[in-house]
Amino acid sequence: MTRRLFSLVAAIAIAVALAPTAQATPDPYWPIPPVWCPGGGTMTSWGGFCDGRAYPDNTKWHMDSYWAPFVGRVWNPVVCVVADAPAPPPLAPAGCGQGI
């Protein structure tokens, strides 16, 4: 019985080890800073931003970051903004694909 159990466990371990991993593409509209900024982004020693791709209504998801002493980089919550505004203001709830 022990030999059969060992064989079963070994077979399962080999199957899991050889199984292909899923390579899902992240949502192009949602930023995942600092590694996925499909709408653009920047990182400086003082702060930065990360944007998602713009929706057809010219809105996008946007995140700002800043550097805090003794903490490091801190990311503000994601907000929906006008895509081409110089200093993007938050929008009404109908933006960022929610009104589609």
Steps between C-alpha positions, in 0.01 A plus 500: 500500500781740584672437167175572307443820699856612435457430127175698493656798680804488270277491190298798624818695582642436153171599333484827696866578430460444126166678463516820294452826684230742392632818342197728524536851361402765757205730431633780275270755664610433860850611613709266714788720614789495452505206257190552279424855384350454150391865484839636605675572823810634664703431810729758657668516835226738621190343348337379186183373337360197322209512254280246330405522133237764418136396449303620194343777713853648558525388862758274665602351835787693663722447805746746653790411725725692736802423711443500878790511746554173691228332289608512135278533196131541580231464230178703530171322422405464134271775365316554172630807316475681166766346276649817350466743793830652620409451867230230478195570718284212631189437291140406559416129551399465132864516381763229451282247323225508762253675271545255213 
